[in-house]
Amino acid sequence: MARPDDTTSLAESHGGMPVRTGAGDFDFLIGEWRVRHRRLEERLTGSTEWDEFGGTTTARKILGGNGNMDENRIDLPNDPYLAVTLRLFDPEKGRWFIYWVDSRMPEALDPPMVGGFDDGRGVFYADDTFRGRSIRVRFLWSSSSATACRWEQAFSPDGGESWETNWIMEFTRV
């Protein structure tokens, strides 16, 4: 399966099926949330031990609705931090670009995650590095109701052949 990037359309990445995506795709996330985090203690090592901790997220629309951002408090044990997610929708390409920056390294802006929604499920990809190793990153977004949604992050060390889910966020509306 092709991956969404600058040369492949999102529809092509989903087997040529039309993708229903638009500037309102993240409307479910707008507002205030309590977040339950689960994060693998060690990534890409075969670890099965998870850390669990809390946090909050506040999301709002920007750029006349063609984008949104959220501010996050992540209560990581012994290392709490603040972070911002910036999501920008390109109506010509029908894709979202998601950027992340956090207070631990304010000079570093992660490569954008690129993708969109199909049948209410958001799938986003980027190429990145982890501990000096090239990886593929995948985000999955889903919303089960007006008061709950879920985000998952997975890494692939083999170009997307296999995936290790390493961070799960379960959101409950405040």
C-alpha positions as CSV (number, residue, x, y, z in Angstrom):
1,M,0.0,0.0,0.0
2,A,1.3,3.4,-0.9
3,R,1.9,5.9,1.9
4,P,0.6,9.5,2.0
5,D,3.5,11.8,1.2
6,D,4.1,14.8,-1.1
7,T,3.9,12.6,-4.2
8,T,1.1,10.2,-3.4
9,S,-2.5,11.3,-2.9
10,L,-4.3,10.1,0.2
11,A,-6.9,8.4,-2.0
12,E,-4.2,6.4,-3.7
13,S,-2.8,5.4,-0.3
14,H,-6.2,3.9,0.5
15,G,-6.4,1.7,-2.6
16,G,-7.8,4.4,-4.9
17,M,-11.0,4.7,-2.8
18,P,-12.3,8.2,-2.3
19,V,-11.3,9.7,1.1
20,R,-13.9,11.8,2.9
21,T,-11.7,14.5,4.5
22,G,-12.0,18.1,5.2
23,A,-11.2,21.1,7.4
24,G,-13.8,19.8,10.0
25,D,-12.2,16.4,10.5
26,F,-10.8,17.3,13.9
27,D,-13.9,19.1,15.2
28,F,-14.4,16.2,17.6
29,L,-11.2,17.3,19.4
30,I,-12.2,20.9,20.0
31,G,-12.5,21.6,23.7
32,E,-11.0,20.6,27.0
33,W,-10.0,17.0,27.8
34,R,-8.5,14.8,30.6
35,V,-6.0,12.4,29.1
36,R,-5.0,9.0,30.2
37,H,-1.6,8.2,28.7
38,R,0.0,4.7,28.2
39,R,3.5,4.7,26.9
40,L,5.9,1.8,26.4
41,E,8.9,2.1,28.8
42,E,11.3,1.3,26.0
43,R,10.6,1.6,22.3
44,L,11.7,-0.8,19.5
45,T,13.3,-3.1,22.0
46,G,10.5,-5.7,22.4
47,S,9.4,-4.2,25.7
48,T,5.9,-5.0,27.0
49,E,6.1,-2.8,30.1
50,W,3.9,0.4,30.0
51,D,4.0,3.6,32.0
52,E,0.6,5.1,32.8
53,F,0.1,8.8,33.7
54,G,-2.3,11.6,33.2
55,G,-2.5,15.0,31.5
56,T,-4.8,17.5,29.9
57,T,-5.4,18.9,26.4
58,T,-7.2,22.0,25.3
59,A,-7.9,22.3,21.5
60,R,-9.2,25.2,19.5
61,K,-9.7,26.0,15.8
62,I,-7.4,28.5,14.1
63,L,-7.0,30.0,10.6
64,G,-10.7,30.3,10.0
65,G,-11.2,26.6,10.6
66,N,-8.5,25.3,8.2
67,G,-6.4,24.4,11.2
68,N,-6.4,23.7,14.9
69,M,-4.0,23.6,17.7
70,D,-3.9,22.1,21.2
71,E,-2.0,22.8,24.3
72,N,-1.0,19.7,26.3
73,R,0.2,19.1,29.8
74,I,1.8,15.7,30.0
75,D,2.3,14.4,33.5
76,L,5.1,12.0,32.6
77,P,6.5,10.6,35.9
78,N,9.5,12.5,37.1
79,D,9.5,14.6,33.8
80,P,6.2,16.5,33.3
81,Y,6.2,18.9,30.3
82,L,4.1,21.1,28.1
83,A,3.6,20.6,24.4
84,V,1.7,22.0,21.4
85,T,0.2,20.2,18.4
86,L,-0.4,22.3,15.3
87,R,-2.7,20.8,12.6
88,L,-3.1,22.5,9.2
89,F,-5.5,21.3,6.5
90,D,-4.5,21.8,2.8
91,P,-7.9,21.8,0.9
92,E,-6.2,21.5,-2.5
93,K,-4.4,18.3,-1.5
94,G,-7.2,17.1,0.9
95,R,-4.6,16.3,3.5
96,W,-3.7,17.3,7.0
97,F,-0.2,18.2,8.2
98,I,0.4,17.7,11.9
99,Y,3.4,19.3,13.7
100,W,4.6,18.7,17.3
101,V,6.8,20.7,19.6
102,D,7.4,20.4,23.4
103,S,8.9,22.4,26.2
104,R,11.8,20.0,26.6
105,M,13.3,20.9,23.2
106,P,11.6,24.1,22.0
107,E,14.0,24.5,19.1
108,A,13.0,21.1,17.6
109,L,9.9,20.8,15.4
110,D,9.2,17.2,14.5
111,P,8.7,16.4,10.7
112,P,5.0,16.8,9.8
113,M,2.7,13.8,10.0
114,V,0.7,13.7,6.8
115,G,-2.7,12.1,6.2
116,G,-6.4,12.3,6.6
117,F,-9.7,10.7,7.6
118,D,-11.6,7.9,6.0
119,D,-14.9,6.7,7.6
120,G,-14.1,8.6,10.8
121,R,-10.6,7.1,11.3
122,G,-7.6,9.3,10.9
123,V,-4.3,7.9,9.6
124,F,-1.1,9.9,9.4
125,Y,2.5,9.0,8.5
126,A,5.9,10.6,8.6
127,D,9.6,9.5,8.2
128,D,11.7,10.3,11.2
129,T,14.6,9.1,13.3
130,F,14.7,7.5,16.7
131,R,17.9,7.1,18.6
132,G,19.8,7.6,15.3
133,R,17.8,5.0,13.4
134,S,15.4,5.7,10.5
135,I,11.8,4.9,11.3
136,R,8.3,5.3,9.9
137,V,5.8,6.9,12.3
138,R,2.1,6.3,12.2
139,F,-0.7,8.2,14.1
140,L,-4.2,6.7,14.4
141,W,-7.1,8.9,15.5
142,S,-10.6,7.7,16.3
143,S,-13.6,9.2,18.1
144,S,-16.2,6.8,19.7
145,S,-18.5,9.5,21.0
146,A,-18.8,13.3,21.7
147,T,-17.1,12.7,25.1
148,A,-14.3,10.3,24.2
149,C,-11.6,9.9,21.5
150,R,-8.3,8.0,21.1
151,W,-4.9,8.6,19.6
152,E,-2.2,6.0,19.0
153,Q,1.4,6.3,17.9
154,A,3.4,3.4,16.4
155,F,6.9,3.1,15.0
156,S,8.1,0.9,12.2
157,P,11.9,0.2,11.8
158,D,11.3,-1.6,8.5
159,G,9.5,0.9,6.3
160,G,6.0,0.0,7.4
161,E,6.2,-3.8,7.2
162,S,5.6,-4.1,10.9
163,W,4.5,-1.7,13.6
164,E,5.0,-1.3,17.3
165,T,2.3,0.8,19.1
166,N,4.2,2.7,21.8
167,W,1.9,5.5,23.0
168,I,-1.9,5.5,23.5
169,M,-3.9,8.5,24.7
170,E,-7.5,8.1,25.8
171,F,-9.3,11.4,25.9
172,T,-12.4,12.1,28.2
173,R,-14.1,15.5,27.7
174,V,-14.1,17.8,30.7
